[in-house]
């Protein structure tokens, strides 16, 4: 993943400050690189969104948002299992016939 791709991901997830950008970008790129070791899919990061922007991407490394990131990654990587095809054999045994119970006294006595 290129440096500009990483910057786009950070800009999408984090509020970029107006001042002291050099320290900000160094810290955020470093944290993103740590996260990229665990979650390597580039398309996952390009499509990742949260309901609000964070102050720093470090919040994705531990706690509640780390669990949310893990859930989103699992959902992204999930493959729907193939359904097994059932093969029906020949019929075995006798048919079931339900015994009719009398509904009223006249049917009961006859």
BELUR-V399318 format. One record per helix or strand. SS is the DSSP state (h for helix, s for strand). FROM is the first residue (numbers start at 1). TO is the last residue. Records with the same first field share a line. If there is no record, write none. Layout:
BEGIN
SS: FROM-TO + FROM-TO
END
This chain:
BEGIN
h: 3-13 + 21-38 + 42-47 + 57-61 + 64-77 + 105-109
s: 14-14 + 54-54
END
